Amino acid sequence: MIFFERQNGQLRKLLLIGISALVTFLVACQGSGAASNSGRAPLVLSTVPPLPVLDEGEIAAGQQIYTDYCAECHGADLQGEADWKIQNEDGSFRAPPHDAGGHTWHHSDAVLLEVIRLGGARLTEDVGGTSNMPAYGEILSEAQIQAVLTYIKSTWPEEARQVQWEQTARSQP
Ligand code: HEC
């Protein structure tokens, strides 16, 4: 009987230690969650490398290319064509904005580079419209295509850049 009570006491002690460890763990978890509660960052930071710093020289080169080749359709301030969500009467799409008001920043680098290289020719019939965007893979060098994308990225607010970077990092093999 005495033996049993001793056992029982030890069990209770172990149980208490277990519970307090669990409570400490839960409190610690909650604490770290609250401390880094700035959006979706905490989970993502462990899997996605930090946002790369854009090269100033590449931004400047890209801005010039943008002005020369893209602004006439996508707008000098990257604002896109007026009523860009509406299709033209001939069924062609209007050029969307490249600022944070558009959806360029929703796509990974791989997707965007492909759009710039192939232009409207890449669109299949089932997308419900056409695009007269030229295929810049035949007009610009690969470095120029990269630079113009870098320039576009440099105009986005940090949050949009982070989202686009996550898309890019995840889509890399
Ligand atoms: C003649 C007009 C025209 C020119 C010039 C043009 N684009 Fe476009 N662009 C479009 C149209 C229309 C679309 C929407 C249809 C499509 O996706 O092809 C588009 C779409 C895009 C998209 C996809 C955006 C998204 O959110 O899906 C990117 C990226 C893009 N253009 C980049 C460029 C860049 C960079 C240049 C200059 C090097 C450029 N475009 C020049 C008309 C143009």
Boltz pocket constraint, residues with backbone or C-beta under 6 A from the ligand:
constraints:
  - pocket:
      binder: B
      contacts: [[A, 65], [A, 66], [A, 69], [A, 70], [A, 71], [A, 72], [A, 73], [A, 74], [A, 93], [A, 94], [A, 95], [A, 96], [A, 97], [A, 102], [A, 103], [A, 104], [A, 105], [A, 107], [A, 112], [A, 115], [A, 116], [A, 119], [A, 120], [A, 123], [A, 130], [A, 131], [A, 132], [A, 133], [A, 134], [A, 136], [A, 148], [A, 149]]
      max_distance: 6.0
